[in-house]
Amino acid sequence: MTVVSAFPTAHATPLGPAMLHPTDFSPGGACALMHAVALALKTHARLSLLHIRDADDAGPTRNGLAPVADLLVRWGRLRPDERFVDMQPRLGFSAACLDVPARSVTEGVIEHFASHPVELAVLTTHAHSGLSYWFAGSVSRRALRQADTMILFLREGQRGFVDAQSGAIRLARVLIPIDGRIPAAGAIARARALFEALGAPIEMRLLHVGDAAPPDCPKEIALTLAHGPVAEAILDAAWRWRADLIVMPTAGKRGLLAAFRNSVSARVLDDARWPVLSVPAS
């Protein structure tokens, strides 16, 4: 099966791929918001901020695009006296804030995925964050099951790969664990399209915990074999190789949820030293 990514090449027309970032605008989500804006800026994306507010609030309590404008001013892409909504054509990406009360977040997310296909979502993970229910309850089970979406997970307090002061994306080394049971070629193709859209050379390395390479292992990417407990082997390889990102291929739409419940993927996510990009294989 051939996988065609919505991500453009470096010379593609602006406003191509659709991105989603659910946020409650808490300080703990600042890193994920920064990555969502930097990636949208670099890939000419259409970024939707899903603002989750208290169900008792009568309506939006703030300009949802103000945090986006603040980042662009800090990065020197927008002057303080300029309005972001006026500068979107010049900047080459768009952003909109969708306000959803907490009591209907499940329905809101399902509706958004159904009517607005998303190529990449950027989410915050932390046991005590305001968005922890994304992974614990019916929202993840019902909403994420609808999406054939790459998801970038960033832990609260994590530095990630975007420079906070300049907005520069510092992503040079990507580790991709493969296990031979999930066809990884489609996931690798989707991840590669994203990396090519960033316009910088990125070195990818495959990791397999076992004695021999899986039969469908891509030959053009260097492979490292490891032994021992799988999660520990992945984290050790990421540390030794100084990886900037770990890419976890998943088995299609339902694979993301299974991967998150799986002890290996959960352990990798919980480590918090590296951002994790989940990529469906189909």
N, C-alpha and C positions, 0 to 999 in steps of 0.2 A: 504493500500500500504506500502510495506516494503522499507525503505530508507537505502541504503548502502553507507556509507561515504568512500571516498578515504583516509581519514586520518588513519595512522597506529596506532597500539598500541605502548606502550613504547618499545617493543622488535622487532618491525617490521624492514624489510629490508630498508636501506637508499634509498633516492631518490624516495619516493612514491608520495604524493599529489603534484599537480601543483598549484602554487601561482602566482599572478600577482600584480605588484605595478607600476602604471603609475606615472611618475615623470618628473619634469622639472629641478630637482636638485637645486631648490631655497631653501633658509633657512627655509621658511614656511613649507616645506614638510619634514623636518628633523625627526619629531616625527613619521610620518607614515613610513618613510624608516626604522627607527630604529625598529619599531614593525614588519615590513615585514621580516627583517633579523633575528630578535630574534625568531619569530615564525617558519621561515623556518629552522633555526638551530635546534630548539627543536623538530620539527616534521619530520626532514629529507626530506624536500620538494625540489622541483625543482622550484626555484624562477626566474621569468622573470621580469626584469625592462623594462618598456615601456618608453623610453626616448623621450619626446615631445620637439622638437627643432623648431626654427624659420624656416619658409618655405624658406627663402632666404639663409639660411646657405647651403654651398656646401656639407657638410657632418658632421659627429660627431666632436664636438669640444673638447672632453675630453674622457678619459677612463671611460666608464660608470660603471665599477665595482670598481673603486677607492673608492667611498664612502662606499661600502660594506667592502672592505679590511680595510679601516680606522676604521670602527666600530669594526671589529674583532680584530684589534690590540689594540684598547682601552679596549676591554673586556678581553684581555689576551688569546684569542683563536688563535692568529696568531702573529708570531714575525715580527718586522719591516722589516727584511731581507728576509722574505718568500713571495712567490707569491701566491695569493689566488687561481689562476687557478691550481697551482700544489698541493695545500693542500685540494682541495674539497673532494677527497676520504677520507682523514683522518677526516675532519670536519663532513662528513656525509650528506652534502647537496650541491646542485649545484645552481649556479646563472648565468644568461646570460642577456646581455643588448641588447634590440631591439631598433634600432634608427628609429624614425618615424617623418617625417616633419609635421608641424602643418596643412598644407593644406590638408593632407590625413589622419588625425588622425581617422576620423570616419571609413573610409574604412579599415585602419590598425587594429583598435580595433575589428571590425566585423570579419575580416579575422582571427585575433588571436583567438577569442572565437570560431569560427567555426572549426578551425583546431587544436586548443589546448584547450581542455576542462579544465576549471579552477575551482578548489574546493574553493579557497579563494582569494579574491582580497582585497588589503589594499589601501584605498584612503584618500586623504586629502580633507577636506571641509573648505572653508572660502569664504566669499563674495568677498574678494579682492585678493584671491590667483590666481596663474597662471593656476590653474586647475578648476576654477569655472564653466567652460563650461561643465564639466562632468555631471552637474546636471541641467543646464539651457537650453541646446539646443538639436539639433538633435543627438548629440553623445549619450546622455543618452537614448533618446527615441528609437534610432535604435540599438545601440550596446548592451546595457544592456538587452534589450528585448530578445536577442539571448542567454542569459546566465542563466543557472540554478546554480547560483554562490552565495556563502556566501560572503558578503562584510562587511569589518570592516571600519567604518568611524571614522576618527580622525581629530579633529579641529586643525587648526594652533595655536601653542602656548600651546596646551593641554599636560599635563604630561603623560596621558595614564597609562598603567600598566607594562611598561618595564623600568627598571632602566637604566638611560642613561650611568652611569659609568661602570656597571658590565654586562649589558645585561640580568640580571635576570628578569624573568617574575613573577610579583607579582600580581597574580590574584586569589583571594580567594572567592569572593562573586559575584554572577551573578543574576541579576533580569530579569525575563522573563514575560512581560505583555502578557496576553491572553484575547481575547474578546469573545470567543465562536463562532464567525462566521468563523474564519480561523482554520482548523484542525491543532492543534499545535503539535501533537505527532511526525510527521515527522521532523519538524523543531527542536524540542527538541532533537531528536535522532541525528541529524546532529551536533548540537552544542555540545552535550555530547561527541561525538566521537572526536571532536576537543579538548575539555578539557581533555579527557583521554589521548590523545596523548601528552599533556603537562607534564604528569607524576606527577602532584601535586593535592592534594585534593581540590576540588572546590565545594563550597556549592551553590546550585541553589535554588531560591525561585520564585514561581509563584505569579503574581499579577492580580487580576480581579476587575475591577471597576463595581460593581453591588451588588445585595443582596444575590446571591447564586452562587456557583461554576458552571461553564459550564458543561454540561453532559459528555463531553469527557475529562475532566480535569485529567491529570495523577495523580494517587493516591500516588505515591512514592515520590513526591516532595511537600514540604510544600507550602500551598496556603495562601495568604493574601487577604482579601476582602477590598475594599476601596470605597469611595463615592466622588462625586463632579466631576468637569471637568476632563476629562480623562488624558490629558497631564500633568496637574498640579498634579494629583494624582500619576502618574508614577514618576515624578521628586521628589515629596515629599517622596515617598516610597524609592527611591534610596538614597536620602539624609539620611533619618532616619535609614535605614538599613546599611548604609555605603557601598553601592555596588561599585564594581570596574568596572563593565561593564553592559550595558543594552542590552539584546537580543530581537530583534523585529521579530517575525515570520511573514512571508509574504505569500501571496497566489500564490505560484509558480512563473513562469518566469515573468509574467506581474505584479505580486503583488509588486515587488520592486518599480517600477515607480509609481504605485498608492499610495504606502505607503509614498514615498517621497513627492508627491504632497499633500497627506493628511495632514490636519493641525496638527493632533496629532503627527505623526511621524516627521514632519518638526519642530514642537516645541521642541520635545525631542532632535533632532539633533542640533538645534540652541542653546540649553542651554549650551553646550560645557563643562559641568563639567564631563561628562562621555563619554567614547567611546561607540559607538553603533554598534552592530553586526546584520546585516540584514540576516535572514536565510529563504530561500524559503521552503515552506512546502512540496513541491514535486520536 
